[in-house]
Amino acid sequence: MSPDSEALGSVPSAHEVNERIRALWRRAGGKLTAQQRSEYELLVVEWAAAVRGEVVEAA
């Protein structure tokens, strides 16, 4: 996601957040540091919120 869309307050899609999670795991080589674990946990919460938002929109 571009910084411009974040500045405008747009919410990333579950797909976008999932891609960020995958990229984090690739950078970490499958083993997260404590800092990366914290980032991962935040991304999972963000992903779950995006999924809920997409389900509500589809309903």
C-alpha positions as a Markdown table, in Angstrom:
| # | Residue | x | y | z |
|---|---|---|---|---|
| 1 | Met | 0.0 | 0.0 | 0.0 |
| 2 | Ser | 1.3 | 3.4 | -0.8 |
| 3 | Pro | 1.9 | 6.0 | 1.9 |
| 4 | Asp | -0.5 | 8.3 | 0.1 |
| 5 | Ser | -3.4 | 5.9 | 0.7 |
| 6 | Glu | -2.5 | 5.5 | 4.3 |
| 7 | Ala | -2.4 | 9.3 | 4.8 |
| 8 | Leu | -5.9 | 9.5 | 3.4 |
| 9 | Gly | -7.1 | 7.1 | 6.0 |
| 10 | Ser | -8.0 | 4.3 | 3.6 |
| 11 | Val | -8.2 | 0.8 | 5.1 |
| 12 | Pro | -6.0 | -1.9 | 3.5 |
| 13 | Ser | -7.7 | -5.0 | 2.2 |
| 14 | Ala | -7.2 | -8.3 | 3.8 |
| 15 | His | -5.2 | -9.3 | 0.7 |
| 16 | Glu | -2.9 | -6.3 | 1.1 |
| 17 | Val | -2.2 | -7.0 | 4.8 |
| 18 | Asn | -1.7 | -10.7 | 4.0 |
| 19 | Glu | 1.0 | -9.7 | 1.4 |
| 20 | Arg | 2.7 | -7.6 | 4.1 |
| 21 | Ile | 2.6 | -10.6 | 6.5 |
| 22 | Arg | 4.1 | -12.9 | 3.8 |
| 23 | Ala | 6.8 | -10.3 | 3.0 |
| 24 | Leu | 7.7 | -10.1 | 6.7 |
| 25 | Trp | 8.1 | -13.9 | 6.9 |
| 26 | Arg | 10.2 | -13.9 | 3.7 |
| 27 | Arg | 12.5 | -11.2 | 5.1 |
| 28 | Ala | 12.8 | -13.1 | 8.4 |
| 29 | Gly | 13.7 | -16.3 | 6.6 |
| 30 | Gly | 11.0 | -18.1 | 8.6 |
| 31 | Lys | 12.3 | -17.2 | 12.0 |
| 32 | Leu | 11.0 | -14.0 | 13.5 |
| 33 | Thr | 13.0 | -11.8 | 15.9 |
| 34 | Ala | 11.2 | -10.3 | 18.9 |
| 35 | Gln | 10.7 | -7.1 | 17.0 |
| 36 | Gln | 9.4 | -8.9 | 14.0 |
| 37 | Arg | 7.1 | -11.0 | 16.2 |
| 38 | Ser | 5.6 | -7.7 | 17.5 |
| 39 | Glu | 5.1 | -6.5 | 13.9 |
| 40 | Tyr | 3.6 | -9.8 | 12.9 |
| 41 | Glu | 1.1 | -9.7 | 15.8 |
| 42 | Leu | 0.0 | -6.2 | 14.8 |
| 43 | Leu | -0.4 | -7.3 | 11.2 |
| 44 | Val | -2.5 | -10.2 | 12.2 |
| 45 | Val | -4.9 | -7.9 | 14.2 |
| 46 | Glu | -5.0 | -5.6 | 11.2 |
| 47 | Trp | -5.7 | -8.5 | 8.8 |
| 48 | Ala | -8.5 | -9.8 | 11.0 |
| 49 | Ala | -10.1 | -6.3 | 11.1 |
| 50 | Ala | -9.8 | -6.1 | 7.3 |
| 51 | Val | -11.5 | -9.5 | 6.9 |
| 52 | Arg | -14.3 | -8.5 | 9.2 |
| 53 | Gly | -14.7 | -5.3 | 7.2 |
| 54 | Glu | -14.8 | -7.2 | 3.9 |
| 55 | Val | -17.4 | -9.6 | 5.3 |
| 56 | Val | -19.6 | -6.7 | 6.5 |
| 57 | Glu | -19.3 | -5.0 | 3.1 |
| 58 | Ala | -20.3 | -8.1 | 1.3 |
| 59 | Ala | -23.4 | -8.7 | 3.4 |
